[in-house]
């Protein structure tokens, strides 16, 4: 088989969500969309996951149990990978102050549809990592905020 006909590697998503049913449902939906999903229920688990291998994008709830919330996790992840795309998800998304977010991050209000999330993940990725043509900007209507990088 020639390397040009090889299927592209799936996009690696680190999904951090403390609500078990949401985590499982969204991870399954994203897997069905072709993403490779690593799941974590808190920041400590997320940091363990990243130690096992790189990810292409971080999708994190803002309110996480333990000593590190989603904004602190995102800061730590950007220390490890300065170009990592980050999407924050929260039912309180509109309360997340711009200064608390990482530059270039997206904020997604809960509840959200996993199919819309899949399109948003593609929008958040650098063009070089996107499979196929770039998605249209209107593909991400659930995003409540986008801060330029």
N, C-alpha and C positions, 0 to 999 in steps of 0.2 A: 504494500500500500504506500503510495507516495505521500509525503508529508503535507502537501498542499490540499489533499482531500480529507485530512484528519479533522474530526469534529473539534471545535474550539473547547478549551477548558471551561467548565462552568464558573460563573462569577461566585466567589466565596463571600458569603454574608455572615457576619457575626451578629446574631440576634439576641439581645439582652432584654428579657421580659420576666418579671417576677410572677405574673399570673399564669399558672400552669396551662389552663385551657386556651388562653390567648396564644401563649408561646407555641403550643403544639399545633393549633389550628393554622396559625400564620406560617409556621415553619413548613408544615405539610403543603400548604398552598404554594409557597415560594419554590419548594422542591418540585412540585408539579409544573411550575413555570420554567424549570431548568436551572434554578440556582442551587448551589451547594450551601447548605445552611448549617452553621455551628450554633448551638443553642446554649444559653447561660441564663440562670435565674438571678444572678447578682454580679457585681463588679469583680469580685474575687474569682468566680468561675470564668468570667470573660477573660481576665488576664491569664488564667491557666490555659484557656483555649488558644489565645494568641501565641502563647509559648510553644504550643504544639504545631504551629504552622501559620503562615501569613493569611490575612484576609484582604479582600478588595474593598469592603465597605462595612461600616459599623452602623447598625440600627439598634438604638437603645431607648428604653423607657427612661424618663427623667427621674421618677421616684422609684428608687431601688432600696431594698432592705440592706442593712449592714452599714458600715462606716463610709461608704463611697456611693454617691448618687450618680445618675447618668451624665451630668455635666462634668463631674470630677473624673469619671471614667473616660469621657471623651478627651479631656485634657491629657490624661496619662497616655491614651492611645496615640494622640498626635505627637507626644514626646517620642514614642517608639516609631511612628511613621508619620512624618509631617504632612504628607500628601493624602492621608486617608480620608475619603469622603465619609461624612457623618450625617445621619438622620436621627433626630430626636423624635420620639413619639410619646404623646401624653394626652390625657383627658384635660389637662390644665396647660395645654400648649401655649395659649395666648398669655399666660402669666410668666413664661420664661423670658427674662429680660435679655435684650440683645447682648449686653456685656457678659452674660453668663455663657453665651454660645461660642463655639469655635468658629473662626472665620470660614466662610464658604459653606457652612452647615445648612441643612434644611430642617424645618420643624413641621411635623405631621400631627394633626389633631386626631385624637381617638373619639369615637370609633372610626376605623377606616376599613376599606375594602381591600383584601389582599391583592386583587388584580390591579387596582390603582397603585398600591404599594409597589408592586413589581415594576410598573412603568416608572414610578418615581425613583426606584433604585437605579434604573438605567439612565435617567436624567442626571442623577447625582454623580455617576461615574465619569472619569475623564474619557474623552472621546476615543482615545487609543484602546481602552479596555472594553468599550461597548461592542457587543456582537451586532453585525448588520448595520443598517442605517440608523442614524441618531433619531430618537423619539421626538415627536413634536412637543413644543413647550406646553401646549394645552393638555398634554398627557398626564399632568400632575396637578389636577384641580384641588386635591385635598391638602396640599402644602399651604401652611398659613404664613410662612416666612422663608425668604431666601436671602441670605446675606452674601454679597459678592466676595470672592476670595481676596 
